[in-house]
Amino acid sequence: MVLQLFGSPVSTCTKRVAVVLREKKVPFELHPINLASREQKSPEYLAKQPFGQVPYIVDDGFVLYESRAICRYIAAKYAHQGTPLLPSSSDLKTIALFEQAASIEQNSFEPYASKCGMEKVIFPRLGLTTNQEAYDQAHQTLDMKLAVYDQILGKQKYLAGDELTIVDLFHISWGVLLKAGGSDIMESKPNLARQVWWIEITSRPAWVAVKDGVQSVEKY
Amino acid sequence: MVLKLYGAPFSTCTKRVAMVCIEKKIPYEFVNVDLATGEHKTAVFKAIQPFAEVPYIDDDGFILYESRAICRYLEEKYRGQGTELAPHDDLNEIALYEQACSIELCNWDPFAGEAAYEVLIRPLLKQPVDMKVFEKAIAKLSIKLDAYDVILGKQAYLAGDNVTLADLYHLTWGVMLGLAGSDIMTQKPNVTRWFKDIRARPSWLAVTDGVTSRLSYE
């Protein structure tokens, strides 16, 4: 049975999963969850995803949530098709550096990029006020972290090494909301290593296909 | 050459790595990084750990940072030795373990960390404490722990019926919440049972009062 993706077509985390599904050429059926009516907090939804968050998948009866866990599962299960998204070597140190990159994304990018995106893009959409001080603080910290990204990306092509991995793709869905919120921090300075990396990953067809909304894909 | 763990004795992230070394019976030498004098901000340190954070390891010349990445590396390298802390073979079991690891990072760490940091770390840095920040973080954490309680009502640990790294990662902030004045870890029945279990592990007890070298195991 085709993989079922339960999520919101415009949610950052749903898009994160959809990008990886597309890169790996995995057909999927999107079941749109209506966040505006808080469908994700309904008893039926909570029975599958107890945190009341999107997305989750059902893969032939196997239920999985947390977008990065879903992406890792897809990348491993479909390792032999589509774009390789995990290190090609099973060498212990290569895998360790991949995990180091995965941790960097979650600790040094996600909290600050998502804070910026929430304050400047999501909250206004929901009719809530932007906390400019919170935004400025998050943006400033992100800028400092990205200076380290420049050092890393100055020595290797991608965050985990010289191969593209899911970790690079994890950055995209919150990262693009920085520009939407008025920040050019990702692509403003041509002499910074982050720009080449950022432009490359955001130009990938898999992202371009989902950036304005996720839709089911029956076949590739 | 023995594994070198560079960190601070009371740092949450350094304790996380030390605990896993002890679970896996991995000898290690603890090397103190003097945070109080800003040793982690020096050019020498940043040449190794560019985010200026502790800990990092030097495993016979192989440098690795990010505590959870270090823990994963040690579990993988010493598979079959000491406690098994992650599934390695079954795709679905591994996926549920990754789900648990992500739950810890997204639904626990930001809120537990914010609460503990506000009340326990700020005073050490001579910064003012805002109890409203603490209360708000605890309130958010409580909602998350309601979901934990559902999960832990069906299985012993966060990834399934075996303890994994995902469970152990909760200890460092978790024990601090009590010290910070919140009884949240004893409010919900299944969370209480689970937390009492993991905090009684000898590896945690060994690092509670600070990280020191451990060069042999009986």
Interface residues (C-beta under 8 A of the other chain):
Chain A: P50 F51 G52 F62 L64 Y65 E66 S67 R68 A69 I70 R72 Y73 A76 K77 L92 K93 I95 A96 L97 E99 Q100 A102 S103 I104 Q106 N107 S108 P111 K145 V148 Q151 I152
Chain B: P50 F51 F62 L64 Y65 E66 S67 R68 A69 I70 R72 Y73 E76 K77 L91 N92 I94 A95 L96 E98 Q99 C101 S102 I103 L105 C106 N107 P110 K144 A147 V150 I151
